[in-house]
Amino acid sequence: MLEPISSVTESHKSGRVLTLGIVAIVLILLIAAGLLFANLPDANAFNARVETIFVENDNLTSNAEIKLLEILAQSGTAFSDTLTSYRVVIFVLMLFATALLVASLVFLLTILGLNRRMSEIEKQGIQISSLLISRAENTVYLNNMEFKLTGAAIETLCVLAEARLDDDVLSGAEIEGVVSGRNAVDCDEAAGATRIKRLRDTLGNQMMSELLVKNIARKGYMLSVPRDVIKMV
């Protein structure tokens, strides 16, 4: 009963951390955006200055002087339009930065959760409810997941399953002896280890195969599954 409670607690903690992280990111970016926009020059500052020049120099009557003032007014308008576009670009970039930081936080918490889950699986082993081995079809059904194996791999798995039913741990030489039909003393330990490696490679998922077929130091190999879930047809 403690495990579900712990899982729910961790889920609540992760959700709270995610919420606080998103709020912190949004607040930081809002403050940064506010400071940035506050320190940008006024878009109409240039136009206001040109207007002041017009007012203070109403004695400018020649065509060249009037033309110069018109150019200054047009430059002020262009500056205002450019600064407005810069504000839009900055706003869009801030939105992208917010989205990227939130996504990064979500991915980070997801990776941490997966790593924690992987650690729990490595500690507890695979929870197997059924292991059905079909020699005729060279197939093993593990928790209703189907795995096609080679003939040699299925024989190795059958030997391990039979040994597990008897609570035996087999060395590499003993595995090779049972599969090949020879005496274990005449078999090489490396040959049995090679069969185990090929079985794991055939299963494909390295983590699952490493946990399913356990290597007990200085003793040998065994299946880490309950005896009552093993069936062979």
Beta strands, then each sheet from edge to edge (+ up, - down):
strand 1: 131-134
strand 2: 139-142
strand 3: 145-148
strand 4: 213-216
strand 5: 220-223
strand 6: 230-232
sheet 1: 3+ 2- 1+ 6+
sheet 2: 4+ 5-
end
